[in-house]
Amino acid sequence: MSKGEHRRFTAEQKIEILREAEQPGVTISEVCRRHGLAASVFYRWRAVAQGGSAVALKRDAHRTPGKDDAEVRHKAEIERMRAVIAEITAENLELKKKI
């Protein structure tokens, strides 16, 4: 892949790469090199994943029994979209820095 080309990773691939970096004896730079990632991209993914986990935990703590399932699904979808928007915004900023 030449400089300037961007690879797209699925959410599952990103999670797998993040988990790979958590293994004992594995460095983040090693994982980034193996997957052709900039360290800044890795750290952004990790921040988004951790932020999403916190949102999910907070949402679960506030959940009350008998709550309308459609409302819960809509709120979860909105949170997912916000996380995607945050990631795309960060990617756009990263691309603008390279211009």
N, C-alpha and C positions, 0 to 999 in steps of 0.2 A: 504494500500500500504506500503510495507516494505521499509526500508532504502535501497537506491541503485537502486530502480525501478524508472523509469521516465515515467511520463504521457505526452502525446502529446495533445496539444490544437490546435484547428483549429484557423484560423485568426479571424473568427467570435466570437469564445469563448474568445479569448484574448481581442478583442475590448469590448465585454460585461463586462468582468472582470475589464478592465480599466475604463469603464463608471460607473460601480458599485462603484468603489472607489471614484468617483467624487461626489457622493451623499452627501448632508449635513448630518453631524452627523456620517458618516461612516469613520472609520480609515483604513489605508492601511494594518496595521497588522491584523485587523479583517477580511478583504477581503482575505488576503493571507492565514490565518488560515482556513477560510471557504473552500477555494479551494485547500488547501494542497500545497501552493506555498511558496518558499523562497522569502523573500522581494527583494533580489538581482535580481531574475527572473522578478518580477513585475516591478522594476525600469528599467531593460533592455528593457522589452516590451514597457514601456512608452517612453523611449528614442528613440527606433526604430520607434514607432508610430509618435512621434513629429517630428523626422527627416524626415519621409516619408511625413508628412503634409507639411513641409517646402519645400521639393523637389517638391511636387505637386504644391504648390503655385508659386514657382519660375518658374516651367515649364509652368504654365498657364500664367504668366506674360510675358513670352518670346514668347508665341504662336502668330503667325501671321495668319490672315485670308487667306484661300486658301492653306495652307501648306499641303503637301502630307500626307494623313491620314495614309498610311502604315508607313511612317517615324515616325509619332507621336506614332503609336502603338508600333513600335520597340523600340523607346526610352523609352516609359513607361514600356515595358517588361524588358528592361535592368535595369532600376531603381528598379523595383520590385525584380528582381533577385539579384541585389546588396544588397537590404535590407534583403533578405532571407539569402544570404551568410554571411552578418554581424551578423544576429541572430544565425545562425548555428555555426559560429566561436566563438561567445560569449558562446554558450552552450558548445562547445568543451572545451574551456578554463575553464569553470566552472567544467566540468567533470574531467579534468586533475588535478585541484586543490584538488579534492576529492580522487584522487588515492594516 
